[in-house]
Amino acid sequence: MSSSLVVLAAGMGSRYGGLKQMDPVGPSGEFIIDYSVKDALTAGFERIVFVIRRDLEEDFRNLVGRQWENKTDVHYAMQELDDLPEGFDLPASRKKPWGTGHALLAARAHVTDAFAVVNADDFYGAEAFALSGAFLSKTANEPDLYSMVAYRLDKTLSDFGSVSRGICTVNNDEMLVDIEERLELIRGEDGIVRDGADAFADETLVSMNMFAFKRSFMNRLEKEFPRFLKDAIKKPKAEFQVPTALRAFLTNGEVQVKVMQTQSAWFGITSRKDRAIVVEHLRNLK
């Protein structure tokens, strides 16, 4: 089975004020996204699909995409605010993107078979890509079996404020039972991680938006998006997220999700304050 890596990069410029202002973090000037592409190709992925914004296309191609175009099959998909199903019009009040689910749908014309999806500004580690690639290869004949790579909660916290994570409930067979988005996870002065009044153990498994899907997930996502829009079309901040859609499919019994825990380090850049820590991690990477 051929497989693609879909990299959700449409939000990169919004965090840094444009790609031209985004600092490289690797010892040889690499972006985090470069490590994901390299690790994916090593793991056997054959196609890279970058989901970006139209206004950042030239900068992205020059700074990120061009170096990979001569090494593998590279595609670019544009996340457009007005890319909506028939019967829906873009409200004048809508300024922000529709979320990761909508970003993934932007790649639907470029993904015809199995694929993994990652965030552009997260470092997942080589083992995570190896696990995902092997899973897709071994389960080619199981179109409704997906997987996610899980990390320990304590390994994914930020020193600079709260984080949003998908809290996972996993059964004894390492299958996902539930995934719940928690938006304000932070370690308190007492050493306990909480979101509001709810406490979570350090070893709690969380999703960092690294999933391995079959084409069937894209088909489901296309059907789910109009249902989301019926309630959210006039809500300026509503977002159609991949984990939320996956949770709905899981609850309905349509799919199964294998949870694969990695020992790889995870780290990412949400704000410029994270940069120094990421640079140090990458400098010490073996």
FIMAR-388105 format. One record per residue (C-alpha): x, y, z; residue number from 1; residue in one letter. Coordinates in Angstrom, 1 decimal. Last residue first. Example, Ala and Ser with C-alpha at 12.3 -4.5 7.8 and 13.67 -1.06 7.14 Angstrom:
((13.7,-1.1,7.1),2,S);
((12.3,-4.5,7.8),1,A);
This chain:
((21.1,11.6,18.4),286,K);
((19.3,14.8,19.2),285,L);
((21.3,17.1,21.6),284,N);
((21.2,20.1,19.3),283,R);
((17.5,19.3,18.5),282,L);
((16.5,19.5,22.2),281,H);
((18.5,22.7,22.7),280,E);
((16.9,24.4,19.8),279,V);
((13.4,23.3,21.0),278,V);
((14.0,24.7,24.4),277,I);
((15.2,28.1,23.0),276,A);
((12.2,28.3,20.7),275,R);
((9.4,27.7,23.2),274,D);
((9.2,31.4,24.1),273,K);
((8.5,32.2,20.5),272,R);
((5.0,30.6,20.9),271,S);
((3.5,27.3,20.1),270,T);
((6.6,25.5,19.2),269,I);
((6.8,21.8,19.8),268,G);
((8.3,18.9,21.7),267,F);
((7.9,15.2,21.7),266,W);
((10.6,12.8,22.7),265,A);
((10.3,9.3,21.4),264,S);
((9.3,6.5,23.8),263,Q);
((6.2,5.9,21.6),262,T);
((2.8,4.5,22.6),261,Q);
((0.7,3.0,19.8),260,M);
((-3.0,3.3,20.2),259,V);
((-5.0,1.2,17.6),258,K);
((-8.2,3.0,16.5),257,V);
((-11.4,1.2,15.5),256,Q);
((-14.0,2.6,13.2),255,V);
((-17.8,2.9,12.6),254,E);
((-18.9,2.1,16.2),253,G);
((-20.8,5.4,16.5),252,N);
((-18.6,6.5,19.4),251,T);
((-15.5,5.9,17.3),250,L);
((-16.8,7.9,14.4),249,F);
((-17.7,10.8,16.7),248,A);
((-14.3,10.6,18.5),247,R);
((-12.6,10.8,15.1),246,L);
((-14.5,13.9,14.3),245,A);
((-13.4,15.5,17.5),244,T);
((-9.8,14.4,17.1),243,P);
((-9.7,15.9,13.5),242,V);
((-11.1,19.3,14.6),241,Q);
((-13.8,21.3,13.0),240,F);
((-13.5,24.7,14.7),239,E);
((-16.0,27.2,16.0),238,A);
((-14.6,30.7,16.5),237,K);
((-16.9,32.8,14.3),236,P);
((-20.1,30.8,15.0),235,K);
((-22.4,31.4,12.1),234,K);
((-21.6,28.1,10.3),233,I);
((-21.3,26.2,13.5),232,A);
((-24.6,24.3,13.9),231,D);
((-25.2,23.2,10.3),230,K);
((-21.5,23.4,9.7),229,L);
((-20.7,20.3,11.8),228,F);
((-23.2,18.2,9.9),227,R);
((-21.7,19.5,6.6),226,P);
((-18.2,18.5,7.8),225,F);
((-19.2,14.9,8.8),224,E);
((-19.7,13.6,5.2),223,K);
((-16.3,14.9,4.0),222,E);
((-14.7,13.5,7.2),221,L);
((-16.1,10.1,6.5),220,R);
((-14.6,10.0,3.0),219,N);
((-11.2,11.2,4.4),218,M);
((-11.3,8.5,7.0),217,F);
((-12.1,5.8,4.4),216,S);
((-8.8,6.8,2.6),215,R);
((-7.0,5.0,5.4),214,K);
((-5.7,6.7,8.5),213,F);
((-2.5,7.0,10.6),212,A);
((-2.8,9.7,13.2),211,F);
((-0.4,12.1,14.9),210,M);
((-2.5,14.9,16.4),209,N);
((-0.6,15.1,19.7),208,M);
((-2.9,12.6,21.4),207,S);
((-2.5,12.0,25.1),206,V);
((-1.8,9.1,27.4),205,L);
((-2.0,9.8,31.1),204,T);
((1.3,8.9,32.8),203,E);
((1.5,12.3,34.6),202,D);
((-1.9,11.7,36.2),201,A);
((-4.7,14.1,35.4),200,F);
((-6.7,16.4,37.7),199,A);
((-10.1,18.0,36.9),198,D);
((-11.0,21.2,38.6),197,A);
((-9.9,23.4,35.7),196,G);
((-7.7,21.4,33.5),195,D);
((-5.2,20.0,36.0),194,R);
((-1.6,18.6,36.2),193,V);
((-0.5,18.1,39.8),192,I);
((2.8,19.5,41.1),191,G);
((1.3,21.4,44.0),190,D);
((2.2,24.7,42.2),189,E);
((0.0,23.6,39.4),188,G);
((0.9,21.9,36.1),187,R);
((-1.3,23.1,33.2),186,I);
((-3.9,21.7,30.9),185,L);
((-6.3,24.3,29.6),184,E);
((-8.0,23.0,26.4),183,L);
((-8.9,19.4,27.1),182,R);
((-10.0,17.5,24.0),181,E);
((-11.5,14.1,24.8),180,E);
((-10.5,10.9,23.1),179,I);
((-12.4,7.7,23.9),178,D);
((-12.1,3.9,23.8),177,V);
((-8.8,3.7,21.8),176,L);
((-7.4,0.2,21.5),175,M);
((-4.4,-0.9,23.4),174,E);
((-6.0,-4.4,24.0),173,D);
((-6.3,-3.5,27.7),172,N);
((-8.4,-0.5,26.9),171,N);
((-7.3,3.1,26.2),170,V);
((-8.9,6.4,27.3),169,T);
((-7.1,9.2,25.7),168,C);
((-6.9,12.9,26.7),167,I);
((-6.5,15.0,23.5),166,G);
((-4.3,18.0,24.5),165,R);
((-4.5,21.8,24.7),164,S);
((-1.7,23.5,26.6),163,V);
((-1.5,25.9,29.5),162,S);
((1.4,28.2,30.1),161,G);
((5.1,28.8,29.4),160,F);
((6.9,25.8,30.7),159,D);
((4.8,23.6,28.3),158,S);
((3.5,20.1,28.8),157,L);
((4.0,17.2,26.4),156,T);
((6.2,14.8,28.3),155,K);
((4.0,14.9,31.4),154,D);
((1.0,13.8,29.3),153,L);
((2.7,10.6,28.2),152,R);
((2.6,10.3,24.4),151,Y);
((0.3,8.5,22.0),150,A);
((0.7,7.7,18.3),149,V);
((-2.7,7.1,16.7),148,M);
((-4.0,4.3,14.6),147,S);
((-6.8,3.5,12.1),146,Y);
((-8.8,0.3,11.4),145,L);
((-11.8,1.0,9.0),144,D);
((-10.0,0.0,5.8),143,P);
((-8.6,-3.3,7.1),142,E);
((-6.8,-4.8,4.1),141,N);
((-3.8,-2.5,4.3),140,A);
((-3.3,-3.3,8.0),139,T);
((0.3,-4.4,8.0),138,K);
((1.6,-1.6,5.8),137,S);
((-0.4,1.1,7.5),136,L);
((0.9,0.0,10.9),135,F);
((4.5,-0.2,9.8),134,A);
((4.4,3.4,8.5),133,G);
((2.8,4.6,11.8),132,S);
((5.3,2.9,14.0),131,L);
((8.2,4.1,11.9),130,A);
((6.8,7.6,12.0),129,F);
((6.6,7.6,15.8),128,A);
((10.0,6.0,16.1),127,E);
((11.6,8.9,14.2),126,A);
((10.5,11.5,16.7),125,G);
((7.3,13.6,16.9),124,Y);
((8.5,17.2,16.7),123,F);
((5.5,19.5,16.4),122,D);
((5.2,22.7,14.3),121,D);
((3.9,21.2,11.1),120,A);
((1.2,19.2,12.7),119,N);
((0.9,15.6,11.6),118,V);
((-1.2,13.3,9.4),117,V);
((-0.6,9.8,8.2),116,A);
((-1.9,8.4,5.0),115,F);
((-3.4,5.4,3.3),114,A);
((-4.8,5.7,-0.3),113,D);
((-5.9,8.4,-2.6),112,T);
((-4.6,11.5,-0.9),111,V);
((-4.0,14.5,-3.2),110,H);
((-7.6,15.5,-3.9),109,A);
((-8.5,15.2,-0.2),108,R);
((-5.7,17.5,0.9),107,A);
((-8.0,20.4,1.8),106,A);
((-10.0,18.0,3.8),105,L);
((-7.1,17.8,6.3),104,L);
((-7.3,21.6,6.8),103,A);
((-11.0,21.3,7.4),102,H);
((-10.4,18.7,10.1),101,G);
((-7.6,20.7,11.5),100,T);
((-9.7,23.8,12.2),99,G);
((-12.1,26.1,10.3),98,W);
((-9.6,28.8,9.7),97,P);
((-10.1,32.3,11.2),96,K);
((-11.9,35.3,9.7),95,K);
((-15.6,34.3,9.6),94,R);
((-17.8,37.4,10.2),93,S);
((-18.7,37.7,6.5),92,A);
((-20.2,34.2,6.6),91,P);
((-18.9,31.8,4.0),90,L);
((-21.7,30.2,2.1),89,D);
((-23.1,26.7,2.6),88,F);
((-25.3,24.7,0.2),87,G);
((-22.6,22.8,-1.5),86,E);
((-19.8,22.0,0.9),85,P);
((-17.3,24.7,1.9),84,L);
((-13.9,25.7,0.7),83,D);
((-14.5,29.4,1.4),82,D);
((-11.9,29.6,4.1),81,L);
((-9.3,28.2,1.8),80,E);
((-6.7,25.6,3.0),79,Q);
((-4.5,25.1,0.0),78,M);
((-2.9,21.8,-0.9),77,A);
((0.7,21.4,-2.0),76,Y);
((2.1,18.2,-3.4),75,H);
((5.6,16.6,-3.1),74,V);
((6.7,13.3,-4.6),73,D);
((10.3,12.8,-3.2),72,T);
((13.8,14.0,-3.3),71,K);
((13.8,16.7,-5.9),70,N);
((10.7,18.4,-4.4),69,E);
((12.1,18.2,-0.8),68,W);
((14.4,21.3,-0.9),67,Q);
((11.7,23.3,-2.6),66,R);
((9.1,22.8,0.1),65,G);
((10.5,24.6,3.1),64,V);
((11.8,28.1,2.5),63,L);
((11.0,28.7,-1.2),62,N);
((7.8,26.7,-1.4),61,R);
((6.6,28.1,2.0),60,F);
((7.4,31.7,1.0),59,D);
((5.6,31.4,-2.3),58,E);
((2.5,29.6,-0.8),57,E);
((2.0,31.9,2.2),56,L);
((-1.0,33.8,0.9),55,D);
((-2.6,30.6,-0.4),54,R);
((-2.5,29.0,3.0),53,R);
((-0.8,25.6,3.5),52,I);
((-1.5,21.9,3.6),51,V);
((1.8,20.1,2.6),50,F);
((1.3,16.7,1.0),49,V);
((4.4,14.4,1.1),48,I);
((4.4,11.2,-0.9),47,R);
((6.2,7.9,-0.5),46,E);
((6.2,7.1,3.2),45,F);
((8.7,4.4,3.9),44,G);
((9.8,5.1,7.5),43,A);
((12.9,6.9,6.2),42,T);
((10.6,9.2,4.1),41,L);
((8.6,9.9,7.2),40,A);
((11.6,10.7,9.3),39,D);
((12.9,13.2,6.7),38,K);
((9.5,14.8,6.4),37,V);
((9.0,15.1,10.1),36,S);
((12.6,16.5,10.7),35,Y);
((12.1,19.1,8.0),34,D);
((8.8,20.3,9.7),33,I);
((10.8,21.2,12.8),32,I);
((12.7,23.7,10.6),31,F);
((16.3,23.1,9.8),30,E);
((19.1,25.7,9.9),29,G);
((22.0,23.2,10.3),28,S);
((21.7,23.0,14.1),27,P);
((17.9,22.9,13.9),26,G);
((15.7,25.8,14.9),25,V);
((15.1,27.9,11.9),24,P);
((13.5,31.2,12.7),23,D);
((10.1,32.2,11.3),22,M);
((10.1,35.8,10.1),21,Q);
((9.9,35.0,6.4),20,K);
((7.2,32.5,7.3),19,L);
((4.8,35.2,8.3),18,G);
((3.9,36.8,11.7),17,G);
((5.2,33.8,13.7),16,Y);
((2.0,32.2,14.9),15,R);
((-0.1,33.1,11.9),14,S);
((2.6,32.0,9.5),13,G);
((2.6,28.4,10.6),12,M);
((-1.2,27.9,10.7),11,G);
((-1.6,26.4,7.2),10,A);
((1.1,23.8,7.9),9,A);
((-0.8,20.6,8.4),8,L);
((1.6,18.0,7.1),7,V);
((-0.1,15.1,5.2),6,V);
((2.3,12.1,4.9),5,L);
((1.3,9.8,2.1),4,S);
((1.2,6.0,1.8),3,S);
((1.4,3.4,-1.0),2,S);
((0.0,0.0,0.0),1,M);
